[in-house]
Amino acid sequence: MARCKLIAGNWKMNTTTASAKALAESIRHHLTGFDRAEVALCPPFPYLTLVGEVIRGSSMALGAQNVYPEAQGAFTGEVNAEMLRDVGCRYVIVGHSERRSLLGEKDDFLNRKVRHALAHELSVIFCVGETLDQREANQTEAVLDNQLTWGLKDIPGDQLGRLVIAYEPVWAIGTGRTATTEQAQQAHVFIRWRFAQMYGAQAAQAL
């Protein structure tokens, strides 16, 4: 497994039909010939097909911001992995701090999402990170350990090539505080070390 760089844009609950189309067109134009990293755009659900059409034929990938871990059924308002694949998604974000904090999504539920998405051949961008209170209490590594241990429980080794870990310093989102390169790198080192414990050195190096 070779390690590659990924730049993913999470549009959150923003854009309209017109602005989503314009933004996707602008990104495509400005990234013509860009080959230093893979790029994924993750618009809101209503605009997945639209953005997918705009970037079709380019090197960019389409991603979703969420997935529900069931194949089908009476789950009003939810979207499963097969649906995301059907509209052209290659990536899905799981475990974003806003879904953890605002919507109360716990590690066991996020684990079900990760396993569901990987089983349906989506690549998962799995978000981990600590809050300000946790950082100030020197709990960063403990939080990351817990999120990785339980969020990635029972993930088959042959699916690791479609797993991306996104370190998200929650304390630096919308607070005016900025995580330094050194702080981010310290978290990355721990994540890779923990991943090596879980899956072996080769998998950790490729992560």
QUIPE-V321001 format. One record per residue. N is the residue number from 1. RES is the residue in one small letter. OMEGA is omega in whole degrees, -180 to 180 (* if undefined). Layout:
n/res/omega
N/RES/OMEGA
N/RES/OMEGA
This chain:
n/res/omega
1/m/179
2/a/180
3/r/177
4/c/180
5/k/179
6/l/173
7/i/-177
8/a/178
9/g/177
10/n/-175
11/w/179
12/k/-177
13/m/-178
14/n/179
15/t/172
16/t/177
17/t/-177
18/a/-176
19/s/177
20/a/178
21/k/-179
22/a/-180
23/l/179
24/a/179
25/e/-180
26/s/179
27/i/179
28/r/-179
29/h/-175
30/h/-180
31/l/176
32/t/180
33/g/180
34/f/-177
35/d/-177
36/r/179
37/a/171
38/e/-179
39/v/178
40/a/176
41/l/-177
42/c/180
43/p/174
44/p/-178
45/f/-175
46/p/-174
47/y/180
48/l/-178
49/t/180
50/l/-179
51/v/177
52/g/179
53/e/-179
54/v/-175
55/i/180
56/r/-180
57/g/177
58/s/178
59/s/-178
60/m/180
61/a/178
62/l/179
63/g/178
64/a/-177
65/q/-176
66/n/176
67/v/176
68/y/-171
69/p/175
70/e/-178
71/a/179
72/q/175
73/g/-176
74/a/180
75/f/-174
76/t/176
77/g/-177
78/e/-177
79/v/-178
80/n/-175
81/a/180
82/e/177
83/m/-180
84/l/177
85/r/-177
86/d/180
87/v/172
88/g/-180
89/c/172
90/r/-178
91/y/169
92/v/178
93/i/178
94/v/174
95/g/178
96/h/-175
97/s/180
98/e/177
99/r/176
100/r/-173
101/s/-175
102/l/-175
103/l/173
104/g/-179
105/e/-176
106/k/-175
107/d/-178
108/d/177
109/f/178
110/l/176
111/n/177
112/r/179
113/k/-179
114/v/-178
115/r/179
116/h/-178
117/a/-180
118/l/180
119/a/179
120/h/171
121/e/168
122/l/171
123/s/-174
124/v/170
125/i/-174
126/f/-175
127/c/175
128/v/178
129/g/-174
130/e/176
131/t/179
132/l/179
133/d/-179
134/q/178
135/r/-178
136/e/177
137/a/180
138/n/-178
139/q/-175
140/t/-177
141/e/179
142/a/179
143/v/179
144/l/178
145/d/-178
146/n/-178
147/q/179
148/l/-177
149/t/-175
150/w/179
151/g/-178
152/l/-179
153/k/175
154/d/175
155/i/-179
156/p/-179
157/g/-178
158/d/178
159/q/-176
160/l/180
161/g/178
162/r/179
163/l/176
164/v/175
165/i/178
166/a/176
167/y/-174
168/e/177
169/p/-172
170/v/-178
171/w/-179
172/a/-178
173/i/177
174/g/-178
175/t/-175
176/g/177
177/r/-177
178/t/174
179/a/178
180/t/176
181/t/-179
182/e/180
183/q/179
184/a/-179
185/q/177
186/q/178
187/a/180
188/h/180
189/v/180
190/f/-180
191/i/-179
192/r/177
193/w/-180
194/r/179
195/f/178
196/a/177
197/q/-175
198/m/-170
199/y/179
200/g/-175
201/a/-178
202/q/178
203/a/-180
204/a/180
205/q/-178
206/a/-176
207/l/*
